[in-house]
Amino acid sequence: MAEEEIVETELVVLGGGPGGYPAAFAAADRGIKVTLIDEGITPGGVCLYRGCIPSKALLHIAHLINETKEAKAWGVHFGEPEIKLHEIRDYKNQIVSKMTEGISTLCKSRGINLIRGRGRFSSANQIEVVTEDGEKKGVPFTHAIISTGSSPLIPEALDLKDPRVMDSTAALELEDIPERLLIIGAGVIGLEIGNIYSALGSQVTLVEMTAGILPGVDRDLTGPLRRQLASQFQAMHFKTTVKELKAGDSGITVKMEGEDVEPEQIFDRVLIAIGRRPNSKEIGLENIEIEPDEKGFITIDKRQQTSQTHIYAIGDVAGEPMLAHKATAEAKVAACMISGKPAEFDRIAVPSVVYTDPEIAWCGLTETEARKNKQKVNVSRFPWAASGRAQSMSHPDGITKIICDPDTERILGVGIVGSGAGELIAEGVVAVKSSMTARELAECVHPHPTLSETLMESAEAIFGQATHTHRKKKL
């Protein structure tokens, strides 16, 4: 075997996802010599290859199909869509290819040394990389950023090693459109993929062990989505657990236990969407005296530093929430620290979005959290039924809510359910991050008619009356 190649670098970034490649870019822009290690053909990680981007491409198609059905009520009639699955896959793959090629080009333009392979810490100042052709490279470093992401979680008892039992990665490959699809888990991933397959023609059954969809999200925000899903899915079973999966010639036999659910059913495919686990194993943490917590997350401080202060961790491997934009924000903090400029990650207004139809988005303090912490807040809700724009789009079943400090009227949180909520929430992030008051937001003139007006009117309702709603004030 050839002698191990040594590649010295000032900063090594392990993992090229939405945390890793922005960290490499930010550091290189500050004049730091960077080596980026990733197993992909090009950087991009789960988000670009197997998550955010392909799922949103398919959700765009699903929303379009659903709109053609809704259009009958507007006097516009379309025929049944002809689904050409290979063309849909090509469309999705082309988008992924364009995005990943762009990342690769940006790596080269910044002079980043890109190594394709699997990296593992051999000591506190060196990573060993095994490339795809079996060659070994030693990468001594001054600083390191761990950005290894996460993987779908499948309990051992449900892992049949049968291709008909899928995780989110397999589901987004879109091998076929099963007639009967069971989705286990009513979190973000399960609901988004359920939206896709339902629109394409599958009879979707949803099973969730808790009492409703999106556990932890404010119930008034989940209500409109739950009603919509009830009309799209074949069935939804809550407070229900899956006890056993068994593969057979006719499909996957599923044994379930819960309220008003048939205890044994057969499905063509099963999607397990109960969460993700951080990729903290098999990267050599034991060799650098870093021990992950009981969930597998690497403990970090507000500066993204681990217990080894020259080694940083960002993204999914560094803790909840597992969101691409959170990873990117943490990447910039780590790059600043390594370049000698102190920085801290402020988690106060990290937004979350569920890209279903309707969408749900929120940032800052939620009403659920306020109640749990017994924190006094003022909450206003503006119903989209009072929005001219929402009515003109035939999407009146939405809500914009603002959560404020009762004494200062400072905006602490924003929640939205409705069409385009993921785009609208950015204004809420600015309001929370900048400590804006409800009066200040209400005094910002919003264009009419737009959905953004619902933020202005919800803010008005905190200290007075919104123009298009009226509620009696308590004396």
Buried (B, 14 or more C-beta within 10 A) or exposed (E): EEEEEEBEBBBBBBBBBBBBBBBBBBBBEBEBBBBBBBBBEBBBBBBBBBBBBBBBBBBBBBBEBBBBEEEEEEEEEEEEBEEEEEEBBEBBBEBBBEBBEEBBEBBEEBEBBBBBBBBBBBEBBBBBBBBEEEEBBBBBBBBBBBBBBBBBEBEEEBEBEBEBBBBBBBBBBBEEBBEBBBBBBBBBBBBBBBBBBBBBBBBBBBBBBBEBBBBEBBEBBBBBBBEBBEEBBEBBBBBBBBBEBEBEEEBBBBEBEBEEBEEEBEBBBBBBBBBBBBBBEEBBBEBBEBEBEEEBBBBBEEBBBBEBEBBBBBBBBBBEEBBBBBBBBBBBBBBBBBBEEEBEBEBEBBBBBBBBBBBBBBBBBBBBBBEEEEBEBBBBBBBBEBBEBBEEBEBBBBBBBBBBBEEEBBBBBBBBBBBBBBBBBEBBBBBBBEEBBBBBBBEEEBEEBBBBBBBBBBBBBBBEEBEBBEEEEEE
